[in-house]
């Protein structure tokens, strides 16, 4: 999630880290699946990067669902 958004916005890991208030290593760990972003943190990151929080929350929720192997698709109800 973070890597595709970062690359679309033309940002480096360091720039994202500065905007969201974490280390560059933390961003790298998230991008490589070594760490997950909580829904609470997804809201803060979305706001820091100028995205609607619901967009990030949907992606994080889908990643969590996929990680446990449940066949369920998160969709936008709006």
Biopython code that builds the backbone (N, CA, C, O; Angstrom):
import numpy as np
from Bio.PDB.StructureBuilder import StructureBuilder

atoms = [
    (1, "UNK", "N", (0.823, -1.181, 0.000)),
    (1, "UNK", "CA", (0.000, 0.000, 0.000)),
    (1, "UNK", "C", (0.868, 1.246, 0.000)),
    (1, "UNK", "O", (0.741, 2.092, -0.885)),
    (2, "UNK", "N", (1.745, 1.366, 0.980)),
    (2, "UNK", "CA", (2.540, 2.576, 1.122)),
    (2, "UNK", "C", (3.455, 2.773, -0.076)),
    (2, "UNK", "O", (3.594, 3.893, -0.568)),
    (3, "UNK", "N", (4.074, 1.716, -0.550)),
    (3, "UNK", "CA", (5.004, 1.849, -1.665)),
    (3, "UNK", "C", (4.306, 2.348, -2.922)),
    (3, "UNK", "O", (4.825, 3.235, -3.599)),
    (4, "UNK", "N", (3.157, 1.806, -3.244)),
    (4, "UNK", "CA", (2.472, 2.239, -4.467)),
    (4, "UNK", "C", (2.036, 3.699, -4.361)),
    (4, "UNK", "O", (2.127, 4.445, -5.335)),
    (5, "UNK", "N", (1.568, 4.104, -3.200)),
    (5, "UNK", "CA", (1.171, 5.505, -3.010)),
    (5, "UNK", "C", (2.400, 6.401, -3.072)),
    (5, "UNK", "O", (2.380, 7.455, -3.708)),
    (6, "UNK", "N", (3.464, 5.975, -2.410)),
    (6, "UNK", "CA", (4.705, 6.758, -2.398)),
    (6, "UNK", "C", (5.232, 6.952, -3.812)),
    (6, "UNK", "O", (5.590, 8.063, -4.201)),
    (7, "UNK", "N", (5.277, 5.867, -4.580)),
    (7, "UNK", "CA", (5.796, 5.949, -5.943)),
    (7, "UNK", "C", (4.895, 6.785, -6.842)),
    (7, "UNK", "O", (5.382, 7.540, -7.683)),
    (8, "UNK", "N", (3.585, 6.653, -6.668)),
    (8, "UNK", "CA", (2.642, 7.460, -7.448)),
    (8, "UNK", "C", (2.845, 8.946, -7.180)),
    (8, "UNK", "O", (2.762, 9.774, -8.087)),
    (9, "UNK", "N", (3.114, 9.267, -5.919)),
    (9, "UNK", "CA", (3.314, 10.673, -5.535)),
    (9, "UNK", "C", (4.738, 11.152, -5.786)),
    (9, "UNK", "O", (5.043, 12.325, -5.571)),
    (10, "UNK", "N", (5.617, 10.252, -6.241)),
    (10, "UNK", "CA", (6.993, 10.628, -6.534)),
    (10, "UNK", "C", (7.803, 10.972, -5.296)),
    (10, "UNK", "O", (8.677, 11.837, -5.337)),
    (11, "UNK", "N", (7.506, 10.284, -4.182)),
    (11, "UNK", "CA", (8.194, 10.556, -2.920)),
    (11, "UNK", "C", (9.202, 9.461, -2.606)),
    (11, "UNK", "O", (9.030, 8.309, -3.005)),
    (12, "UNK", "N", (10.246, 9.831, -1.892)),
    (12, "UNK", "CA", (11.199, 8.847, -1.393)),
    (12, "UNK", "C", (10.682, 8.307, -0.069)),
    (12, "UNK", "O", (9.766, 8.873, 0.527)),
    (13, "UNK", "N", (11.272, 7.211, 0.386)),
    (13, "UNK", "CA", (10.910, 6.676, 1.697)),
    (13, "UNK", "C", (11.200, 7.710, 2.781)),
    (13, "UNK", "O", (10.433, 7.847, 3.734)),
    (14, "UNK", "N", (12.287, 8.425, 2.638)),
    (14, "UNK", "CA", (12.651, 9.439, 3.623)),
    (14, "UNK", "C", (11.622, 10.571, 3.671)),
    (14, "UNK", "O", (11.287, 11.061, 4.749)),
    (15, "UNK", "N", (11.127, 10.981, 2.518)),
    (15, "UNK", "CA", (10.113, 12.046, 2.483)),
    (15, "UNK", "C", (8.817, 11.587, 3.139)),
    (15, "UNK", "O", (8.195, 12.341, 3.886)),
    (16, "UNK", "N", (8.412, 10.352, 2.859)),
    (16, "UNK", "CA", (7.210, 9.817, 3.496)),
    (16, "UNK", "C", (7.418, 9.737, 4.998)),
    (16, "UNK", "O", (6.548, 10.131, 5.775)),
    (17, "UNK", "N", (8.573, 9.227, 5.407)),
    (17, "UNK", "CA", (8.871, 9.096, 6.832)),
    (17, "UNK", "C", (8.767, 10.441, 7.540)),
    (17, "UNK", "O", (8.192, 10.533, 8.624)),
    (18, "UNK", "N", (9.317, 11.469, 6.937)),
    (18, "UNK", "CA", (9.263, 12.810, 7.532)),
    (18, "UNK", "C", (7.828, 13.299, 7.642)),
    (18, "UNK", "O", (7.439, 13.857, 8.667)),
    (19, "UNK", "N", (7.040, 13.095, 6.597)),
    (19, "UNK", "CA", (5.648, 13.560, 6.600)),
    (19, "UNK", "C", (4.801, 12.854, 7.650)),
    (19, "UNK", "O", (3.947, 13.475, 8.282)),
    (20, "UNK", "N", (5.035, 11.561, 7.837)),
    (20, "UNK", "CA", (4.181, 10.804, 8.763)),
    (20, "UNK", "C", (4.780, 10.655, 10.156)),
    (20, "UNK", "O", (4.128, 10.143, 11.066)),
    (21, "UNK", "N", (6.026, 11.104, 10.322)),
    (21, "UNK", "CA", (6.634, 11.117, 11.642)),
    (21, "UNK", "C", (7.203, 9.794, 12.128)),
    (21, "UNK", "O", (7.126, 9.472, 13.313)),
    (22, "UNK", "N", (7.776, 9.029, 11.201)),
    (22, "UNK", "CA", (8.434, 7.772, 11.561)),
    (22, "UNK", "C", (9.810, 7.752, 10.899)),
    (22, "UNK", "O", (10.165, 8.671, 10.160)),
    (23, "UNK", "N", (10.572, 6.707, 11.166)),
    (23, "UNK", "CA", (11.885, 6.578, 10.531)),
    (23, "UNK", "C", (11.747, 6.041, 9.105)),
    (23, "UNK", "O", (10.737, 5.443, 8.736)),
    (24, "UNK", "N", (12.799, 6.275, 8.321)),
    (24, "UNK", "CA", (12.839, 5.714, 6.968)),
    (24, "UNK", "C", (12.795, 4.190, 7.038)),
    (24, "UNK", "O", (12.171, 3.548, 6.193)),
    (25, "UNK", "N", (13.451, 3.613, 8.034)),
    (25, "UNK", "CA", (13.453, 2.159, 8.208)),
    (25, "UNK", "C", (12.038, 1.639, 8.468)),
    (25, "UNK", "O", (11.665, 0.570, 7.985)),
    (26, "UNK", "N", (11.250, 2.404, 9.237)),
    (26, "UNK", "CA", (9.869, 2.005, 9.516)),
    (26, "UNK", "C", (9.081, 1.945, 8.206)),
    (26, "UNK", "O", (8.346, 0.988, 7.966)),
    (27, "UNK", "N", (9.234, 2.960, 7.366)),
    (27, "UNK", "CA", (8.542, 2.969, 6.069)),
    (27, "UNK", "C", (8.990, 1.766, 5.243)),
    (27, "UNK", "O", (8.161, 1.086, 4.639)),
    (28, "UNK", "N", (10.292, 1.500, 5.213)),
    (28, "UNK", "CA", (10.805, 0.344, 4.470)),
    (28, "UNK", "C", (10.218, -0.951, 5.014)),
    (28, "UNK", "O", (9.826, -1.829, 4.245)),
    (29, "UNK", "N", (10.157, -1.072, 6.332)),
    (29, "UNK", "CA", (9.590, -2.278, 6.943)),
    (29, "UNK", "C", (8.127, -2.470, 6.562)),
    (29, "UNK", "O", (7.699, -3.597, 6.310)),
    (30, "UNK", "N", (7.364, -1.399, 6.518)),
    (30, "UNK", "CA", (5.955, -1.485, 6.111)),
    (30, "UNK", "C", (5.869, -1.912, 4.651)),
    (30, "UNK", "O", (5.080, -2.790, 4.301)),
    (31, "UNK", "N", (6.674, -1.296, 3.810)),
    (31, "UNK", "CA", (6.637, -1.617, 2.378)),
    (31, "UNK", "C", (7.017, -3.071, 2.096)),
    (31, "UNK", "O", (6.530, -3.658, 1.130)),
    (32, "UNK", "N", (7.871, -3.650, 2.917)),
    (32, "UNK", "CA", (8.328, -5.015, 2.686)),
    (32, "UNK", "C", (7.619, -6.046, 3.559)),
    (32, "UNK", "O", (8.046, -7.198, 3.640)),
    (33, "UNK", "N", (6.535, -5.626, 4.211)),
    (33, "UNK", "CA", (5.713, -6.560, 4.966)),
    (33, "UNK", "C", (6.273, -6.989, 6.302)),
    (33, "UNK", "O", (5.766, -7.931, 6.911)),
    (34, "UNK", "N", (7.315, -6.311, 6.772)),
    (34, "UNK", "CA", (7.887, -6.652, 8.073)),
    (34, "UNK", "C", (7.133, -5.979, 9.219)),
    (34, "UNK", "O", (7.262, -6.373, 10.378)),
    (35, "UNK", "N", (6.355, -4.972, 8.882)),
    (35, "UNK", "CA", (5.502, -4.269, 9.844)),
    (35, "UNK", "C", (4.174, -3.980, 9.170)),
    (35, "UNK", "O", (4.086, -3.866, 7.948)),
    (36, "UNK", "N", (3.157, -3.865, 9.986)),
    (36, "UNK", "CA", (1.831, -3.502, 9.471)),
    (36, "UNK", "C", (1.441, -2.143, 10.019)),
    (36, "UNK", "O", (1.923, -1.705, 11.063)),
    (37, "UNK", "N", (0.565, -1.499, 9.293)),
    (37, "UNK", "CA", (0.026, -0.210, 9.718)),
    (37, "UNK", "C", (-1.336, -0.467, 10.340)),
    (37, "UNK", "O", (-2.192, -1.100, 9.722)),
    (38, "UNK", "N", (-1.543, 0.017, 11.553)),
    (38, "UNK", "CA", (-2.841, -0.127, 12.203)),
    (38, "UNK", "C", (-3.843, 0.807, 11.530)),
    (38, "UNK", "O", (-3.456, 1.730, 10.814)),
    (39, "UNK", "N", (-5.115, 0.566, 11.761)),
    (39, "UNK", "CA", (-6.144, 1.441, 11.203)),
    (39, "UNK", "C", (-5.992, 2.853, 11.761)),
    (39, "UNK", "O", (-6.137, 3.834, 11.032)),
    (40, "UNK", "N", (-5.701, 2.950, 13.043)),
    (40, "UNK", "CA", (-5.491, 4.269, 13.651)),
    (40, "UNK", "C", (-4.339, 5.011, 12.969)),
    (40, "UNK", "O", (-4.455, 6.192, 12.639)),
    (41, "UNK", "N", (-3.245, 4.312, 12.767)),
    (41, "UNK", "CA", (-2.089, 4.934, 12.117)),
    (41, "UNK", "C", (-2.395, 5.236, 10.651)),
    (41, "UNK", "O", (-1.916, 6.238, 10.120)),
    (42, "UNK", "N", (-3.178, 4.397, 9.995)),
    (42, "UNK", "CA", (-3.544, 4.636, 8.598)),
    (42, "UNK", "C", (-4.270, 5.970, 8.452)),
    (42, "UNK", "O", (-4.062, 6.691, 7.476)),
    (43, "UNK", "N", (-5.115, 6.293, 9.414)),
    (43, "UNK", "CA", (-5.830, 7.577, 9.379)),
    (43, "UNK", "C", (-4.828, 8.725, 9.462)),
    (43, "UNK", "O", (-4.908, 9.685, 8.695)),
    (44, "UNK", "N", (-3.890, 8.619, 10.390)),
    (44, "UNK", "CA", (-2.890, 9.697, 10.557)),
    (44, "UNK", "C", (-2.000, 9.815, 9.323)),
    (44, "UNK", "O", (-1.695, 10.923, 8.882)),
    (45, "UNK", "N", (-1.583, 8.685, 8.768)),
    (45, "UNK", "CA", (-0.729, 8.721, 7.584)),
    (45, "UNK", "C", (-1.475, 9.314, 6.396)),
    (45, "UNK", "O", (-0.910, 10.107, 5.643)),
    (46, "UNK", "N", (-2.729, 8.938, 6.223)),
    (46, "UNK", "CA", (-3.523, 9.477, 5.113)),
    (46, "UNK", "C", (-3.601, 10.993, 5.210)),
    (46, "UNK", "O", (-3.383, 11.700, 4.226)),
    (47, "UNK", "N", (-3.907, 11.478, 6.384)),
    (47, "UNK", "CA", (-4.012, 12.924, 6.576)),
    (47, "UNK", "C", (-2.673, 13.609, 6.308)),
    (47, "UNK", "O", (-2.635, 14.665, 5.677)),
    (48, "UNK", "N", (-1.579, 13.021, 6.781)),
    (48, "UNK", "CA", (-0.254, 13.603, 6.594)),
    (48, "UNK", "C", (0.156, 13.633, 5.122)),
    (48, "UNK", "O", (0.894, 14.521, 4.694)),
    (49, "UNK", "N", (-0.326, 12.660, 4.353)),
    (49, "UNK", "CA", (0.038, 12.569, 2.939)),
    (49, "UNK", "C", (-1.011, 13.196, 2.016)),
    (49, "UNK", "O", (-0.858, 13.174, 0.795)),
    (50, "UNK", "N", (-2.073, 13.754, 2.598)),
    (50, "UNK", "CA", (-3.076, 14.451, 1.802)),
    (50, "UNK", "C", (-4.100, 13.563, 1.121)),
    (50, "UNK", "O", (-4.624, 13.917, 0.065)),
    (51, "UNK", "N", (-4.391, 12.407, 1.716)),
    (51, "UNK", "CA", (-5.385, 11.493, 1.168)),
    (51, "UNK", "C", (-6.579, 11.389, 2.108)),
    (51, "UNK", "O", (-6.445, 11.633, 3.308)),
    (52, "UNK", "N", (-7.746, 11.028, 1.577)),
    (52, "UNK", "CA", (-8.894, 10.786, 2.455)),
    (52, "UNK", "C", (-8.595, 9.581, 3.360)),
    (52, "UNK", "O", (-8.159, 8.542, 2.864)),
    (53, "UNK", "N", (-8.818, 9.697, 4.659)),
    (53, "UNK", "CA", (-8.535, 8.580, 5.565)),
    (53, "UNK", "C", (-9.229, 7.280, 5.169)),
    (53, "UNK", "O", (-8.657, 6.204, 5.337)),
    (54, "UNK", "N", (-10.439, 7.360, 4.653)),
    (54, "UNK", "CA", (-11.174, 6.142, 4.298)),
    (54, "UNK", "C", (-10.413, 5.311, 3.274)),
    (54, "UNK", "O", (-10.482, 4.082, 3.306)),
    (55, "UNK", "N", (-9.698, 5.951, 2.376)),
    (55, "UNK", "CA", (-8.923, 5.251, 1.345)),
    (55, "UNK", "C", (-7.858, 4.361, 1.997)),
    (55, "UNK", "O", (-7.722, 3.190, 1.645)),
    (56, "UNK", "N", (-7.115, 4.918, 2.937)),
    (56, "UNK", "CA", (-6.074, 4.148, 3.618)),
    (56, "UNK", "C", (-6.674, 3.079, 4.516)),
    (56, "UNK", "O", (-6.161, 1.962, 4.586)),
    (57, "UNK", "N", (-7.751, 3.413, 5.199)),
    (57, "UNK", "CA", (-8.384, 2.450, 6.108)),
    (57, "UNK", "C", (-8.864, 1.235, 5.328)),
    (57, "UNK", "O", (-8.686, 0.104, 5.782)),
    (58, "UNK", "N", (-9.463, 1.443, 4.173)),
    (58, "UNK", "CA", (-9.902, 0.313, 3.341)),
    (58, "UNK", "C", (-8.723, -0.583, 2.969)),
    (58, "UNK", "O", (-8.816, -1.808, 3.048)),
    (59, "UNK", "N", (-7.615, 0.037, 2.562)),
    (59, "UNK", "CA", (-6.455, -0.760, 2.162)),
    (59, "UNK", "C", (-5.883, -1.549, 3.343)),
    (59, "UNK", "O", (-5.540, -2.723, 3.198)),
    (60, "UNK", "N", (-5.782, -0.915, 4.497)),
    (60, "UNK", "CA", (-5.245, -1.600, 5.678)),
    (60, "UNK", "C", (-6.176, -2.723, 6.105)),
    (60, "UNK", "O", (-5.721, -3.817, 6.435)),
    (61, "UNK", "N", (-7.474, -2.459, 6.102)),
    (61, "UNK", "CA", (-8.439, -3.489, 6.485)),
    (61, "UNK", "C", (-8.354, -4.680, 5.526)),
    (61, "UNK", "O", (-8.413, -5.831, 5.960)),
    (62, "UNK", "N", (-8.215, -4.409, 4.233)),
    (62, "UNK", "CA", (-8.106, -5.492, 3.257)),
    (62, "UNK", "C", (-6.829, -6.292, 3.468)),
    (62, "UNK", "O", (-6.846, -7.518, 3.367)),
    (63, "UNK", "N", (-5.730, -5.621, 3.756)),
    (63, "UNK", "CA", (-4.477, -6.324, 4.022)),
    (63, "UNK", "C", (-4.602, -7.232, 5.242)),
    (63, "UNK", "O", (-4.097, -8.354, 5.234)),
    (64, "UNK", "N", (-5.264, -6.758, 6.275)),
    (64, "UNK", "CA", (-5.469, -7.562, 7.485)),
    (64, "UNK", "C", (-6.331, -8.793, 7.183)),
    (64, "UNK", "O", (-6.030, -9.898, 7.636)),
    (65, "UNK", "N", (-7.389, -8.590, 6.425)),
    (65, "UNK", "CA", (-8.279, -9.695, 6.062)),
    (65, "UNK", "C", (-7.535, -10.709, 5.200)),
    (65, "UNK", "O", (-7.646, -11.915, 5.421)),
    (66, "UNK", "N", (-6.782, -10.228, 4.227)),
    (66, "UNK", "CA", (-6.009, -11.124, 3.361)),
    (66, "UNK", "C", (-4.982, -11.917, 4.168)),
    (66, "UNK", "O", (-4.755, -13.097, 3.899)),
    (67, "UNK", "N", (-4.362, -11.267, 5.158)),
    (67, "UNK", "CA", (-3.311, -11.915, 5.947)),
    (67, "UNK", "C", (-3.824, -13.113, 6.732)),
    (67, "UNK", "O", (-3.074, -14.055, 6.988)),
    (68, "UNK", "N", (-5.094, -13.085, 7.115)),
    (68, "UNK", "CA", (-5.639, -14.219, 7.868)),
    (68, "UNK", "C", (-6.340, -15.226, 6.963)),
    (68, "UNK", "O", (-6.852, -16.241, 7.437)),
    (69, "UNK", "N", (-6.364, -14.949, 5.669)),
    (69, "UNK", "CA", (-6.886, -15.911, 4.715)),
    (69, "UNK", "C", (-8.396, -15.948, 4.568)),
    (69, "UNK", "O", (-8.946, -16.917, 4.045)),
    (70, "UNK", "N", (-9.068, -14.909, 5.023)),
    (70, "UNK", "CA", (-10.521, -14.854, 4.877)),
    (70, "UNK", "C", (-10.854, -14.336, 3.480)),
    (70, "UNK", "O", (-10.282, -13.349, 3.017)),
    (71, "UNK", "N", (-11.785, -15.017, 2.819)),
    (71, "UNK", "CA", (-12.204, -14.592, 1.481)),
    (71, "UNK", "C", (-13.292, -13.537, 1.623)),
    (71, "UNK", "O", (-14.484, -13.845, 1.625)),
    (72, "UNK", "N", (-12.856, -12.286, 1.740)),
    (72, "UNK", "CA", (-13.764, -11.156, 1.935)),
    (72, "UNK", "C", (-13.161, -9.951, 1.269)),
    (72, "UNK", "O", (-11.953, -9.733, 1.360)),
    (73, "UNK", "N", (-13.975, -9.161, 0.600)),
    (73, "UNK", "CA", (-13.505, -7.972, -0.104)),
    (73, "UNK", "C", (-14.070, -6.739, 0.580)),
    (73, "UNK", "O", (-15.283, -6.623, 0.754)),
    (74, "UNK", "N", (-13.203, -5.825, 0.967)),
    (74, "UNK", "CA", (-13.614, -4.551, 1.551)),
    (74, "UNK", "C", (-14.022, -3.634, 0.419)),
    (74, "UNK", "O", (-13.245, -3.405, -0.507)),
    (75, "UNK", "N", (-15.239, -3.104, 0.483)),
    (75, "UNK", "CA", (-15.726, -2.194, -0.550)),
    (75, "UNK", "C", (-16.153, -0.885, 0.085)),
    (75, "UNK", "O", (-16.432, -0.821, 1.282)),
    (76, "UNK", "N", (-16.199, 0.150, -0.727)),
    (76, "UNK", "CA", (-16.623, 1.458, -0.269)),
    (76, "UNK", "C", (-18.149, 1.493, -0.242)),
    (76, "UNK", "O", (-18.802, 1.268, -1.261)),
    (77, "UNK", "N", (-18.700, 1.774, 0.914)),
    (77, "UNK", "CA", (-20.157, 1.804, 1.065)),
    (77, "UNK", "C", (-20.749, 3.152, 0.677)),
    (77, "UNK", "O", (-21.967, 3.284, 0.559)),
    (78, "UNK", "N", (-19.916, 4.130, 0.482)),
    (78, "UNK", "CA", (-20.417, 5.476, 0.166)),
    (78, "UNK", "C", (-20.778, 5.610, -1.282)),
    (78, "UNK", "O", (-21.215, 6.677, -1.713)),
]
sb = StructureBuilder()
sb.init_structure("model")
sb.init_model(0)
sb.init_chain("A")
sb.init_seg("    ")
for serial, (resi, resn, name, xyz) in enumerate(atoms, 1):
    if name == "N":
        sb.init_residue(resn, " ", resi, " ")
    sb.init_atom(name, np.array(xyz, "f"), 0.0, 1.0, " ", f" {name:<3s}", serial, name[0])
structure = sb.get_structure()
